[in-house]
């Protein structure tokens, strides 16, 4: 029996990446659920916390939610009193979303807990491994996104 490991194939890397994403994602969703929020609601609140007031379409592009999911999240958070919709003078059709004071308190507390939970999950990696993983995942993501755009252009 050989102890030599074979080089992972692209398919094997995809499976490992997908399983890792699922496992870490489940940890994140569990952490957020403990705070009384679903992931899409938390992502929306966290974006407003760190980026300030934004239009619904700007937030949607940042957190990659489908239009229907975005509308549902905005409605839920507005009903809870965590965000408000405001009109903008630049475009009367567009609505800016803004955190309410209560929304800011909720998301600041939730974000602190979220960061602690992420640090715990990632603690299996040392700083060098984190740096390497960050660099490699960013490289892979950029290439895949650019390749997809190239394919789209070629098919147009």
Secondary structure, 3 states (H helix, E strand, C coil): CCCCCCCCCHHHHHHHHHHHHHHHHHHHHHHHHHCCCCHHHHHHHHHHHHHCCEEHHHHHHHHCCCHHHHHHHHHHHHHCCCEEEEECCCCCCCEEEEECHHHHHHHHHHHHHHHHHHHHHHCCCCHHHHHHHHHHHHHHHHHHHHHHHHHHHHHC
